[in-house]
Amino acid sequence: MSGSVVSGSVVVGVDGTGNSVPAVRWGATEAAARDLPLHLVHSWRSQPPSVRVTHRAGDSECCGAEVLHAAEAAARAAYPGIAVTTEQVSEDAVAALTERSGQASMLVLGSRGHSAINGFLLGSVSLHVLGSAGCPVVTVREEQAVAYAEPEIVVGVRNTGVAGEPVLDFGFTAADTHHTGLRAVRVRQPPDIGGLAPDTAGLAPEDPELVRGEQKALTDALRSWRRKFPEVEVIEHMESGRVVPALLTAASQAGLLVIGRGVRRSPMLLGPVVLALLHHSPCPVAIVPGD
């Protein structure tokens, strides 16, 4: 069935390549688990050349209709009772997906994996949507297509105040929905001495009081969420060191990594930590705006 996005839908960007397949599967799983409609969006204007070649058709709109039909069939085959709508748009994919993210509960995108540095991380549709979407965006690679295959969800807790609540809300809701545990990771970067970078050998000893303060801040930030989601088993994970290696190690046995992003007004839509986690994460990554 075709139609515009229903408020609260799980929206999946479908480009017709193999990158879309895991995104459709993951989005369908999420929509079914949350009892939400699934909305598939395809921009015929932004079709990759490989799609037009594969379909052997000169009409991009015709190709788009076939792409959406195949994606809808895959979603319904996996979850026969799911509510699915499709939409083919003429505007640029970035503009279309960003606009629809304002009504969605989440947006799901496929990525080409570790080797596609130029395509995925530098200037692609995914990069721009990730930096501007109004809802959480989940990126999924082919090898990650089975949603929540691992036993826990990892949430990177950068902010322990109000700014960090959207990240915790998304993480706890996902853990409760999928009956999995949640590991809340806060990384403390030790002070350096002698002008040395934090990942070199000249680290100053950590102040025990500051460490205890960080632990208390994490515990306090989680308290109301523990009460709201009493069925979710929570692990508080404090670590000193660099953020990216710490989160990647924590996510090695996770079904989802949840991180936040702030509002950036520079040409670089995402910060280096977010980019590194997107590029190297062993599991799907949810990026939540407003952190």
C-alpha positions in Angstrom: 0.0 0.0 0.0 1.3 3.4 -0.9 0.9 6.5 1.3 2.6 9.2 3.3 4.4 8.5 6.5 2.2 7.8 9.6 3.3 9.6 12.7 5.4 7.3 14.8 6.3 5.0 12.0 9.6 3.2 11.6 10.9 4.7 8.4 13.4 2.9 6.2 15.3 4.5 3.4 15.4 2.1 0.4 17.8 2.7 -2.4 17.4 -0.6 -4.3 20.9 -1.9 -3.7 21.9 -4.7 -1.4 22.5 -2.1 1.3 18.8 -1.7 1.7 18.1 -5.4 2.5 19.4 -5.4 6.1 17.8 -2.1 6.8 14.4 -3.4 5.7 14.8 -6.5 7.7 15.9 -4.6 10.8 13.2 -2.0 10.4 10.5 -4.6 10.0 11.7 -6.4 13.2 11.6 -3.2 15.1 8.1 -2.2 13.8 6.7 -5.6 14.6 8.2 -5.6 18.1 6.8 -2.1 18.9 3.5 -2.6 17.1 4.3 0.4 14.8 3.7 0.8 11.1 6.7 0.4 8.7 7.1 3.1 6.0 9.5 2.5 3.1 10.8 5.5 1.2 12.6 5.5 -2.1 13.8 8.5 -4.1 14.0 7.8 -7.8 16.1 11.0 -8.2 18.8 9.6 -6.0 18.9 6.0 -7.4 22.4 4.6 -7.6 23.5 3.8 -11.2 23.6 0.1 -10.3 19.9 0.0 -9.7 19.0 1.3 -13.2 21.4 -1.1 -14.8 20.0 -4.1 -12.8 16.5 -3.3 -13.7 17.2 -2.7 -17.4 14.7 0.1 -17.5 15.1 3.7 -18.7 12.3 4.9 -16.4 13.6 5.7 -13.0 10.1 5.8 -11.5 9.4 2.3 -12.9 12.6 1.1 -11.3 11.6 2.7 -8.0 8.2 1.0 -8.0 9.9 -2.4 -8.4 12.4 -1.6 -5.7 9.6 -0.7 -3.2 7.5 -3.7 -4.2 10.4 -6.0 -3.5 11.2 -4.3 -0.1 7.5 -4.5 0.9 7.3 -8.2 0.0 10.4 -8.9 2.1 9.0 -7.1 5.1 5.6 -8.8 4.8 7.2 -12.2 4.3 9.2 -11.8 7.6 6.2 -10.4 9.5 2.9 -11.1 7.8 0.7 -9.0 10.1 2.8 -5.9 9.9 1.4 -2.6 8.6 3.5 -1.4 5.6 3.2 1.7 3.5 5.5 2.7 0.7 6.4 6.1 -0.8 8.3 7.0 -3.9 9.5 10.6 -4.0 10.9 12.9 -6.6 13.0 15.1 -4.2 16.6 14.3 -3.2 16.9 11.4 -0.8 18.5 13.5 1.9 15.8 16.1 1.9 13.0 13.4 1.8 14.4 11.3 4.6 15.2 14.3 6.8 11.7 15.7 6.4 10.1 12.4 7.2 12.3 11.9 10.2 10.3 14.7 11.9 7.2 12.4 12.1 9.0 9.1 12.6 9.8 7.2 15.8 13.1 6.1 14.1 14.8 6.0 10.8 16.7 3.0 9.5 19.5 3.1 6.9 21.7 0.5 5.3 25.4 1.0 5.0 28.1 -0.6 2.8 30.3 -1.6 5.7 33.9 -1.1 6.7 35.5 -0.6 3.3 33.2 2.1 1.9 34.9 5.0 3.5 34.3 7.4 0.6 30.7 6.3 0.1 29.4 6.0 3.7 31.4 8.3 5.8 32.3 11.2 3.5 29.4 13.0 2.0 26.9 10.2 1.3 23.2 10.3 1.8 23.6 8.4 5.1 26.1 10.9 6.5 23.9 13.9 5.8 20.7 12.3 7.1 22.5 11.1 10.2 23.6 14.7 10.9 20.3 16.3 10.3 17.5 13.9 11.2 14.9 14.8 13.8 14.6 11.3 15.2 17.0 8.5 16.2 18.7 6.9 13.1 19.9 3.3 13.1 22.5 2.2 10.6 22.7 -1.5 9.7 25.2 -3.5 7.6 24.6 -6.8 5.9 26.2 -8.9 8.5 24.2 -7.1 11.2 20.7 -7.8 9.7 19.4 -10.0 12.5 18.1 -7.4 15.0 19.3 -7.8 18.6 21.1 -11.0 18.0 23.4 -10.4 21.0 22.3 -10.3 24.7 22.6 -6.6 25.5 22.2 -3.0 24.4 25.1 -0.7 25.0 24.4 3.0 25.7 27.2 5.5 25.6 26.4 8.0 28.4 28.2 11.2 27.6 25.9 13.6 29.4 24.4 12.7 32.8 22.0 15.7 32.8 18.9 16.6 30.9 20.8 16.6 27.6 21.5 12.9 27.9 17.9 11.8 28.5 17.0 11.2 24.9 19.8 8.6 24.6 18.8 6.8 27.7 15.1 6.9 26.7 15.9 5.3 23.4 18.2 2.7 25.0 15.9 1.7 27.8 12.9 1.5 25.5 14.7 -0.7 23.1 16.0 -3.0 25.9 12.5 -3.3 27.4 10.9 -3.9 24.0 13.3 -6.7 23.1 13.7 -8.1 26.7 17.5 -7.6 26.8 19.9 -6.2 29.2 21.4 -2.7 29.0 25.0 -1.7 29.6 25.4 2.0 30.4 29.0 3.0 29.5 30.5 6.3 30.7 34.1 6.9 29.8 36.3 9.1 31.9 39.2 10.6 30.0 42.1 10.9 32.5 44.1 14.1 32.7 47.4 14.3 30.9 50.6 15.8 32.1 53.4 17.5 30.2 51.1 18.4 27.3 50.9 14.7 26.3 47.8 13.3 24.6 45.5 11.1 26.8 46.5 8.0 24.9 50.2 8.4 25.5 52.3 7.2 28.5 52.4 10.4 30.6 49.0 10.2 32.2 48.5 11.8 35.6 47.1 9.6 38.4 43.4 9.8 38.7 41.8 11.7 41.6 39.8 9.1 43.5 37.2 11.7 44.5 36.7 12.7 40.9 36.3 9.0 39.9 33.7 8.5 42.7 32.0 11.6 41.5 31.7 10.3 38.0 30.4 7.0 39.2 27.8 8.8 41.3 26.7 10.9 38.4 26.2 7.8 36.3 24.2 6.1 39.0 22.0 9.2 39.6 21.4 9.6 35.8 20.1 6.0 35.6 18.0 6.0 38.8 14.7 7.3 37.2 15.1 5.0 34.2 15.6 2.0 36.4 12.3 2.8 38.1 10.5 3.4 34.8 11.8 0.1 33.3 12.1 -2.3 36.3 12.3 -5.3 34.0 15.5 -4.1 32.3 18.7 -5.5 33.9 21.2 -2.7 34.0 25.0 -2.8 34.2 26.8 0.4 35.1 30.1 0.4 33.3 32.7 3.1 34.2 36.0 3.2 32.3 39.0 5.4 32.0 40.6 5.9 28.6 39.6 6.9 25.1 36.0 6.9 24.2 36.0 5.1 20.9 38.0 2.0 22.0 36.1 1.7 25.2 32.7 1.8 23.4 33.8 -0.5 20.7 35.0 -3.1 23.2 31.8 -2.8 25.2 29.8 -3.2 22.0 31.6 -6.4 20.9 28.9 -8.6 22.4 26.0 -6.1 21.9 23.0 -6.2 19.6 22.8 -2.4 19.4 25.1 0.6 20.3 23.2 3.8 21.2 25.0 7.1 21.2 24.0 10.7 21.1 24.9 13.6 18.8 24.8 17.3 19.4 23.8 20.0 17.0 26.7 20.9 14.8 26.7 24.0 12.6 30.0 23.3 10.9 30.3 21.6 7.5 31.3 18.4 9.4 27.8 17.2 10.4 29.1 14.5 12.7 32.0 14.6 15.2 35.0 12.3 14.9 33.9 10.0 17.8 30.5 9.4 16.1 32.2 8.8 12.7 34.7 6.3 14.2 31.9 4.4 15.9 29.8 4.2 12.8 32.7 3.0 10.8 34.0 0.3 13.2 31.1 -0.8 15.3 30.5 -4.6 15.3 26.7 -4.1 15.7 24.1 -1.6 14.4 24.4 1.9 15.7 21.6 4.2 16.8 22.4 7.9 16.8 20.0 10.0 18.9 19.8 13.7 18.3 20.0 16.2 21.2 22.8 14.8 23.3 
